[in-house]
């Protein structure tokens, strides 16, 4: 039976942003098009924005949400906090319809068949607006990491749906003139890359300081990647010259040792507070996160991703990418790629 509310990454393209949001669309595009080229992308699936609407339809929640949000004064912090909390409670309390639960758990079982029963999951929000597919809602909704087990997965999904109404997200939509009821929440469910046991970071297919297009610029720090993304840690930096690399002359042009004073790891047993920062050891601060072979893998990924998007869009598209190294299997995975269209 064909799933109605689930799309696996091999069924998703970048054009599917209105249905599954930017995170899912990017992951699907990479998984479909770049896995055959040797770029490792964790497999997973999307719960579509249609499922969010179905959930609220079945719960009769729309009128309650209107009562909670209509007339909101976003600049009144207390009013915003009170109404946001009420809206989140309404969505989180809405029971997942039985057929939706069945589809989610069937997809989870399929991933376990691929990766084994020890599989843990990243459950990430991917907000979208069908009539505003270029709108950016990045970082406004919740992410839950290292999730395992059916009950924990379903609870994380409900929390993701409810996080469409974080105070930050509500305020942003009001500021931008977006209708709260025209935005949907899709969910990313994918194999968790255990970078808490290794390293992760961000890379760009150009030098971000000068705009020089012939360099791959890689940043890396210990643990999960949120610290690098948010700029709360001073990471290692590496540069690779693309033209020479593509001719087989692999070399790291420059490397800069970062202080890397903290790293993000998992907090076990609580889906609501899944990570924490801990101090790094002195030896971790004084050595580089990546070996040359890791750097060359990442440079290869960056060039292939940039080439794919440039060919697809018909113009040069420098890319902003997130990567993670798994401390269990030792592999390096791409977990996000976005076009730097403003450059």
Secondary structure, 3 states (H helix, E strand, C coil): CCCCCEEEHHHCCHHHHHHHHHHHHHHHHHHHHHHHHCCCECCEEEECHHHHHHHHHHHCCHHHHHHHHCCCCCCCHHHHHHHHHHHHHHHHHCCCCHHHHHHHHHHHHHHHHHHCCCCCEEEEEEEEECCCCCCCCCCCCCEEEEECCHHHHHHHHHHHHHHHHCHHHHHHHHHHCCCHHHEEEEEEEEECCCHHHCEEEEEECCCCCCCCCCEEEEEEEEECCHHHHHCCCCCEEEEEEHHHHHCCCCCEEEEECCCCCEEEEECCCCCCCCEEEEECCHHHHCCCCCCHHHHHHHHHHHHHHHHHHHHHHCCCCCEEEEEEECCCCCCEEEEEEEECCCC
